[in-house]
Amino acid sequence: MDLKDQLRNIFPNHKFSEISNSDNKKSPIKNKQSSPLICKYEKRNGRPNTIIEGFENINNHQIKSLARKIKQVLSVGGSVKQYSIIIQGNNRKEIMNFLKNEGYNVKRVGG
């Protein structure tokens, strides 16, 4: 007896819907950006930093949430200041791939 049979015994009047595996996959959310995000590399106080700027139609809480995800994926430190995300280290390639998977259009600036 599998889980569905057990649930049918407990809830005989409930109509179960079939969910396919393709529905469970998260598709990238299209963000309402008219211009691409700018991903650039800078040295501040001799330390390398990656800066992401150009967010439109997004509030500060959403930017902080996005920065938290980036920091967790890359296992690095960083911060959010004035609608830009500052990530420690030169991780432009990984950050750009992550943002593209999230549905953002990203442009690389600088060397």
C-alpha positions, 0 to 999 in steps of 0.5 A: 500500500503506497502513500496515495492509497493510504490517503484515499483511505483517510480522505475518501471524498478528496479528489487528487490531482496529478502533478507532472514532474515538469510542473515542479521545476522552477522556471526563471522569472522574467524580471521587468528590467528595461536595461541589463544589470551591470556586473563590474570588477573593482579593487577597493582598499586593495581587495577585489570586489564584484559590483552588480548595479542597475536594478529597476522596479525592485525594492530594497528587500528583494535586492537583499534577498537576491544578494543573500542567495548569491552569497550562499551559492558562492560561499562568499561575503558581501553587502547591499548599498544604495541599490547595488550588490557588492560581493567579495572577490572576482566572481563575475562569471559565476554571478552572471550565470546565476543571475541569468538563471534567475531571469536577469539580463546581465552585461559585463563591464571592465576587463 
